[in-house]
Amino acid sequence: MALAVNRTGVIFKKCDLSNHKPDINKNCAAGTCQHTCDKPDRCAHAWTLRSWGNGAQREKSIKDTVNENTGRVNYGSGEKLAQDFQLKLTVGKRAGDVVFTDHSRSGKQNFGAAVEAYISRMAVAF
């Protein structure tokens, strides 16, 4: 199962110094790279899920959650949420019904109703 999940996307932190390569990356050599944290597992930066679908690369950033009672950050919770979303993408791709838009932002609309509304607005000439 892990192999299928890895084909769906990659989970990482952009601030992780393990990808810091000043010899190869021009931004790293210039000092303008995103690799800034010595301990990325305990920093405030978001986890990133990079996935590919429909010929395009997509990225989703997921921050660690904060405990409501204590106000402390639950380090690693963002990584677990990213793994859950990655698994959801894997299942969706295998089922063939994966949707890459966030419908909470774009709004759900019935396709048939949208077509009927569009057709009713069209001018009819006889």
C-alpha positions as protocol buffer text, in pm:
chain_id: "A"
residue {
  index: 1
  type: MET
  ca { x: 0 y: 0 z: 0 }
}
residue {
  index: 2
  type: ALA
  ca { x: 286 y: 238 z: 69 }
}
residue {
  index: 3
  type: LEU
  ca { x: 398 y: 220 z: -292 }
}
residue {
  index: 4
  type: ALA
  ca { x: 57 y: 336 z: -415 }
}
residue {
  index: 5
  type: VAL
  ca { x: 53 y: 624 z: -168 }
}
residue {
  index: 6
  type: ASN
  ca { x: 398 y: 739 z: -279 }
}
residue {
  index: 7
  type: ARG
  ca { x: 281 y: 753 z: -641 }
}
residue {
  index: 8
  type: THR
  ca { x: 0 y: 988 z: -538 }
}
residue {
  index: 9
  type: GLY
  ca { x: 224 y: 1257 z: -398 }
}
residue {
  index: 10
  type: VAL
  ca { x: 508 y: 1364 z: -175 }
}
residue {
  index: 11
  type: ILE
  ca { x: 478 y: 1508 z: 177 }
}
residue {
  index: 12
  type: PHE
  ca { x: 756 y: 1743 z: 287 }
}
residue {
  index: 13
  type: LYS
  ca { x: 839 y: 2073 z: 450 }
}
residue {
  index: 14
  type: LYS
  ca { x: 987 y: 2340 z: 227 }
}
residue {
  index: 15
  type: CYS
  ca { x: 1200 y: 2469 z: 514 }
}
residue {
  index: 16
  type: ASP
  ca { x: 1380 y: 2135 z: 565 }
}
residue {
  index: 17
  type: LEU
  ca { x: 1759 y: 2174 z: 544 }
}
residue {
  index: 18
  type: SER
  ca { x: 1803 y: 1819 z: 411 }
}
residue {
  index: 19
  type: ASN
  ca { x: 1718 y: 1956 z: 63 }
}
residue {
  index: 20
  type: HIS
  ca { x: 1958 y: 2251 z: 102 }
}
residue {
  index: 21
  type: LYS
  ca { x: 2200 y: 2218 z: -192 }
}
residue {
  index: 22
  type: PRO
  ca { x: 2394 y: 2539 z: -249 }
}
residue {
  index: 23
  type: ASP
  ca { x: 2616 y: 2365 z: -505 }
}
residue {
  index: 24
  type: ILE
  ca { x: 2323 y: 2281 z: -733 }
}
residue {
  index: 25
  type: ASN
  ca { x: 2035 y: 2515 z: -649 }
}
residue {
  index: 26
  type: LYS
  ca { x: 2088 y: 2881 z: -748 }
}
residue {
  index: 27
  type: ASN
  ca { x: 1848 y: 3007 z: -478 }
}
residue {
  index: 28
  type: CYS
  ca { x: 2039 y: 2817 z: -209 }
}
residue {
  index: 29
  type: ALA
  ca { x: 2368 y: 2963 z: -331 }
}
residue {
  index: 30
  type: ALA
  ca { x: 2222 y: 3315 z: -328 }
}
residue {
  index: 31
  type: GLY
  ca { x: 2080 y: 3267 z: 23 }
}
residue {
  index: 32
  type: THR
  ca { x: 1720 y: 3316 z: -92 }
}
residue {
  index: 33
  type: CYS
  ca { x: 1607 y: 2955 z: -57 }
}
residue {
  index: 34
  type: GLN
  ca { x: 1324 y: 2833 z: 165 }
}
residue {
  index: 35
  type: HIS
  ca { x: 1547 y: 2593 z: 359 }
}
residue {
  index: 36
  type: THR
  ca { x: 1562 y: 2775 z: 692 }
}
residue {
  index: 37
  type: CYS
  ca { x: 1491 y: 2532 z: 977 }
}
residue {
  index: 38
  type: ASP
  ca { x: 1735 y: 2305 z: 1157 }
}
residue {
  index: 39
  type: LYS
  ca { x: 1445 y: 2105 z: 1311 }
}
residue {
  index: 40
  type: PRO
  ca { x: 1158 y: 2101 z: 1059 }
}
residue {
  index: 41
  type: ASP
  ca { x: 956 y: 1855 z: 1270 }
}
residue {
  index: 42
  type: ARG
  ca { x: 925 y: 2118 z: 1545 }
}
residue {
  index: 43
  type: CYS
  ca { x: 883 y: 2441 z: 1344 }
}
residue {
  index: 44
  type: ALA
  ca { x: 574 y: 2647 z: 1265 }
}
residue {
  index: 45
  type: HIS
  ca { x: 594 y: 2605 z: 886 }
}
residue {
  index: 46
  type: ALA
  ca { x: 321 y: 2410 z: 708 }
}
residue {
  index: 47
  type: TRP
  ca { x: 358 y: 2060 z: 565 }
}
residue {
  index: 48
  type: THR
  ca { x: 321 y: 2044 z: 188 }
}
residue {
  index: 49
  type: LEU
  ca { x: 156 y: 1766 z: -11 }
}
residue {
  index: 50
  type: ARG
  ca { x: 271 y: 1782 z: -373 }
}
residue {
  index: 51
  type: SER
  ca { x: 61 y: 1565 z: -604 }
}
residue {
  index: 52
  type: TRP
  ca { x: 8 y: 1523 z: -974 }
}
residue {
  index: 53
  type: GLY
  ca { x: -317 y: 1476 z: -1159 }
}
residue {
  index: 54
  type: ASN
  ca { x: -467 y: 1554 z: -1497 }
}
residue {
  index: 55
  type: GLY
  ca { x: -123 y: 1653 z: -1624 }
}
residue {
  index: 56
  type: ALA
  ca { x: -68 y: 1923 z: -1363 }
}
residue {
  index: 57
  type: GLN
  ca { x: 121 y: 1950 z: -1038 }
}
residue {
  index: 58
  type: ARG
  ca { x: -78 y: 2061 z: -734 }
}
residue {
  index: 59
  type: GLU
  ca { x: 36 y: 2160 z: -386 }
}
residue {
  index: 60
  type: LYS
  ca { x: -167 y: 2170 z: -66 }
}
residue {
  index: 61
  type: SER
  ca { x: -22 y: 2320 z: 252 }
}
residue {
  index: 62
  type: ILE
  ca { x: -141 y: 2183 z: 586 }
}
residue {
  index: 63
  type: LYS
  ca { x: -44 y: 2341 z: 918 }
}
residue {
  index: 64
  type: ASP
  ca { x: -11 y: 2164 z: 1251 }
}
residue {
  index: 65
  type: THR
  ca { x: -320 y: 2193 z: 1471 }
}
residue {
  index: 66
  type: VAL
  ca { x: -329 y: 2393 z: 1793 }
}
residue {
  index: 67
  type: ASN
  ca { x: -469 y: 2251 z: 2118 }
}
residue {
  index: 68
  type: GLU
  ca { x: -769 y: 2467 z: 2214 }
}
residue {
  index: 69
  type: ASN
  ca { x: -719 y: 2423 z: 2589 }
}
residue {
  index: 70
  type: THR
  ca { x: -347 y: 2489 z: 2619 }
}
residue {
  index: 71
  type: GLY
  ca { x: -282 y: 2689 z: 2300 }
}
residue {
  index: 72
  type: ARG
  ca { x: 19 y: 2469 z: 2221 }
}
residue {
  index: 73
  type: VAL
  ca { x: 98 y: 2339 z: 1875 }
}
residue {
  index: 74
  type: ASN
  ca { x: 49 y: 1966 z: 1821 }
}
residue {
  index: 75
  type: TYR
  ca { x: 370 y: 1905 z: 1626 }
}
residue {
  index: 76
  type: GLY
  ca { x: 334 y: 1636 z: 1361 }
}
residue {
  index: 77
  type: SER
  ca { x: -44 y: 1668 z: 1337 }
}
residue {
  index: 78
  type: GLY
  ca { x: -11 y: 1852 z: 1004 }
}
residue {
  index: 79
  type: GLU
  ca { x: 192 y: 1564 z: 865 }
}
residue {
  index: 80
  type: LYS
  ca { x: -77 y: 1317 z: 972 }
}
residue {
  index: 81
  type: LEU
  ca { x: -347 y: 1534 z: 812 }
}
residue {
  index: 82
  type: ALA
  ca { x: -137 y: 1548 z: 492 }
}
residue {
  index: 83
  type: GLN
  ca { x: -103 y: 1168 z: 497 }
}
residue {
  index: 84
  type: ASP
  ca { x: -481 y: 1136 z: 537 }
}
residue {
  index: 85
  type: PHE
  ca { x: -539 y: 1369 z: 242 }
}
residue {
  index: 86
  type: GLN
  ca { x: -280 y: 1178 z: 39 }
}
residue {
  index: 87
  type: LEU
  ca { x: -463 y: 853 z: 112 }
}
residue {
  index: 88
  type: LYS
  ca { x: -792 y: 1016 z: 11 }
}
residue {
  index: 89
  type: LEU
  ca { x: -634 y: 1116 z: -322 }
}
residue {
  index: 90
  type: THR
  ca { x: -503 y: 762 z: -373 }
}
residue {
  index: 91
  type: VAL
  ca { x: -844 y: 608 z: -315 }
}
residue {
  index: 92
  type: GLY
  ca { x: -1007 y: 865 z: -541 }
}
residue {
  index: 93
  type: LYS
  ca { x: -759 y: 802 z: -822 }
}
residue {
  index: 94
  type: ARG
  ca { x: -809 y: 428 z: -801 }
}
residue {
  index: 95
  type: ALA
  ca { x: -1186 y: 468 z: -802 }
}
residue {
  index: 96
  type: GLY
  ca { x: -1160 y: 709 z: -1093 }
}
residue {
  index: 97
  type: ASP
  ca { x: -1365 y: 981 z: -928 }
}
residue {
  index: 98
  type: VAL
  ca { x: -1098 y: 1203 z: -774 }
}
residue {
  index: 99
  type: VAL
  ca { x: -1185 y: 1572 z: -773 }
}
residue {
  index: 100
  type: PHE
  ca { x: -900 y: 1823 z: -758 }
}
residue {
  index: 101
  type: THR
  ca { x: -1107 y: 2128 z: -670 }
}
residue {
  index: 102
  type: ASP
  ca { x: -1208 y: 2221 z: -321 }
}
residue {
  index: 103
  type: HIS
  ca { x: -1587 y: 2238 z: -350 }
}
residue {
  index: 104
  type: SER
  ca { x: -1615 y: 2422 z: -20 }
}
residue {
  index: 105
  type: ARG
  ca { x: -1458 y: 2721 z: -199 }
}
residue {
  index: 106
  type: SER
  ca { x: -1596 y: 2681 z: -550 }
}
residue {
  index: 107
  type: GLY
  ca { x: -1948 y: 2581 z: -446 }
}
residue {
  index: 108
  type: LYS
  ca { x: -2132 y: 2269 z: -551 }
}
residue {
  index: 109
  type: GLN
  ca { x: -2386 y: 2300 z: -828 }
}
residue {
  index: 110
  type: ASN
  ca { x: -2594 y: 2039 z: -1000 }
}
residue {
  index: 111
  type: PHE
  ca { x: -2478 y: 2009 z: -1360 }
}
residue {
  index: 112
  type: GLY
  ca { x: -2827 y: 1949 z: -1497 }
}
residue {
  index: 113
  type: ALA
  ca { x: -2965 y: 2254 z: -1318 }
}
residue {
  index: 114
  type: ALA
  ca { x: -2675 y: 2467 z: -1445 }
}
residue {
  index: 115
  type: VAL
  ca { x: -2738 y: 2354 z: -1804 }
}
residue {
  index: 116
  type: GLU
  ca { x: -3111 y: 2424 z: -1778 }
}
residue {
  index: 117
  type: ALA
  ca { x: -3040 y: 2773 z: -1639 }
}
residue {
  index: 118
  type: TYR
  ca { x: -2790 y: 2841 z: -1920 }
}
residue {
  index: 119
  type: ILE
  ca { x: -3029 y: 2723 z: -2191 }
}
residue {
  index: 120
  type: SER
  ca { x: -3317 y: 2928 z: -2051 }
}
residue {
  index: 121
  type: ARG
  ca { x: -3102 y: 3245 z: -2081 }
}
residue {
  index: 122
  type: MET
  ca { x: -3021 y: 3182 z: -2447 }
}
residue {
  index: 123
  type: ALA
  ca { x: -3200 y: 3391 z: -2708 }
}
residue {
  index: 124
  type: VAL
  ca { x: -3417 y: 3181 z: -2935 }
}
residue {
  index: 125
  type: ALA
  ca { x: -3462 y: 3291 z: -3298 }
}
residue {
  index: 126
  type: PHE
  ca { x: -3727 y: 3143 z: -3529 }
}
